[in-house]
Amino acid sequence: METAMIPQITERLQKLPTDKLVVVYDFISYLLDREAEQRHKWVSDAFHTMLASESVLQRDWERPEEDEAWADL
């Protein structure tokens, strides 16, 4: 969201009655919680993929050719 929209949103929020503000607050909370859950799920999935692939990749990493290729770094 563009920062320029925040003042317009604030202006409109100030015109709402309290019972409507509660609804807006619940909706914003829902959106933020959902975004946090999606971010957590992505990080969790990526982490599990990394762990699962480590043993497969380890076979290549521990070959003498790999040690030789990386020796100068």
HUJOVEN-V282864 format. One line per field, one symbol per residue. phi: phi as a letter, one per 20 degrees, with the letter a starting at -180 (. if undefined). psi: psi as a letter, one per 20 degrees, with the letter a starting at -180 (. if undefined). Layout:
phi = ???
psi = ???
This chain:
phi = .fffegfffgffffeefgfffffffffffgffffffffffffffffffffffegfffggffeegffgffefee
psi = pqhhhghhggghhiiqrghhhgggggggggggggggggggggggggghggghighghhghhjqhhggghihi.
